[in-house]
Amino acid sequence: MIACVISIISTAAFIVLWFWVVHRELRARTDTVNSARSQLDACRKQHLQARDGPEEQDAKSILSRSLDIYRQSVMLYNQTLLKPWNRIPGFLMGFRQIKEGENI
């Protein structure tokens, strides 16, 4: 009887710890994607303001780099989500894949 209780408690603790670690990792990736998205929005505004001006080339190159950073952060988030040990807890906690070009 005591062995059964100990095994139930240790299994429950393992599952809670597993979900906590996955949530922390996916939350960090989500924050990175959101930060890259806000940086991309700011660069777009700057590019629109610099259009047909002397700083247009600089703004365009900054926008291009910002878009690359956003795409990389989305790719890393999706890779993290699709790892076998992250997939089930991530799905149950509401994390979903970000499609290419979604919310760009």
C-alpha positions as CSV (number, residue, x, y, z in Angstrom):
1,M,0.0,0.0,0.0
2,I,2.8,2.5,0.9
3,A,4.7,1.6,-2.3
4,C,1.6,2.4,-4.3
5,V,1.1,5.8,-2.7
6,I,4.8,6.6,-3.1
7,S,4.7,5.6,-6.8
8,I,1.5,7.7,-7.4
9,I,3.1,10.7,-5.7
10,S,6.4,10.4,-7.6
11,T,4.6,10.0,-10.9
12,A,2.4,13.0,-10.2
13,A,5.5,15.1,-9.2
14,F,7.3,14.0,-12.4
15,I,4.3,15.0,-14.6
16,V,4.0,18.4,-12.8
17,L,7.7,19.1,-13.2
18,W,7.6,18.0,-16.8
19,F,4.7,20.3,-17.6
20,W,6.3,23.2,-15.7
21,V,9.6,22.9,-17.6
22,V,7.8,22.7,-21.0
23,H,5.7,25.7,-20.1
24,R,8.7,27.7,-19.1
25,E,10.6,26.8,-22.3
26,L,7.7,27.5,-24.6
27,R,6.8,30.7,-22.8
28,A,10.3,32.0,-23.3
29,R,10.1,31.2,-27.1
30,T,6.7,32.9,-27.3
31,D,8.1,36.0,-25.6
32,T,11.0,36.0,-28.1
33,V,8.5,35.8,-31.0
34,N,6.4,38.6,-29.6
35,S,9.5,40.7,-29.1
36,A,10.7,40.1,-32.6
37,R,7.1,40.9,-33.9
38,S,7.1,44.2,-32.1
39,Q,10.6,45.1,-33.4
40,L,9.4,44.2,-36.9
41,D,6.4,46.5,-36.5
42,A,8.6,49.4,-35.4
43,C,11.0,48.8,-38.3
44,R,8.0,48.8,-40.8
45,K,6.9,52.2,-39.4
46,Q,10.4,53.5,-39.7
47,H,10.7,52.2,-43.3
48,L,7.4,53.8,-44.2
49,Q,8.5,57.2,-42.8
50,A,11.9,57.0,-44.6
51,R,10.3,56.0,-47.9
52,D,11.5,58.2,-50.8
53,G,14.0,59.9,-48.5
54,P,17.8,59.7,-48.0
55,E,17.6,57.0,-45.4
56,E,15.4,54.6,-47.4
57,Q,18.2,52.1,-48.1
58,D,19.2,52.0,-44.4
59,A,15.6,51.5,-43.3
60,K,15.1,48.8,-45.9
61,S,18.1,46.9,-44.8
62,I,17.1,47.2,-41.1
63,L,13.6,46.0,-42.0
64,S,15.1,43.0,-43.9
65,R,17.2,42.0,-40.9
66,S,14.2,42.4,-38.6
67,L,12.1,40.2,-40.8
68,D,14.9,37.5,-40.7
69,I,15.0,37.7,-36.9
70,Y,11.3,37.3,-36.7
71,R,11.3,34.3,-39.1
72,Q,14.1,32.7,-37.1
73,S,12.3,33.2,-33.8
74,V,9.1,31.6,-35.3
75,M,11.2,28.7,-36.6
76,L,12.8,28.1,-33.2
77,Y,9.5,28.3,-31.5
78,N,8.0,25.7,-33.8
79,Q,11.0,23.4,-33.5
80,T,10.8,23.6,-29.7
81,L,7.0,22.9,-29.8
82,L,7.4,19.9,-32.1
83,K,10.1,18.2,-30.0
84,P,8.6,14.9,-28.8
85,W,8.8,15.7,-25.1
86,N,7.3,19.1,-25.6
87,R,4.5,18.2,-28.0
88,I,1.9,16.7,-25.6
89,P,2.2,19.1,-22.7
90,G,2.4,22.1,-25.1
91,F,-0.7,21.0,-26.9
92,L,-2.6,20.5,-23.6
93,M,-1.5,23.9,-22.3
94,G,-2.7,25.6,-25.5
95,F,0.5,26.2,-27.4
96,R,0.1,25.9,-31.1
97,Q,2.4,26.2,-34.1
98,I,2.8,29.6,-35.7
99,K,2.3,29.3,-39.4
100,E,4.8,30.9,-41.8
101,G,3.7,34.4,-42.6
102,E,1.0,34.4,-39.8
103,N,0.7,37.9,-38.2
104,I,3.6,39.4,-40.2
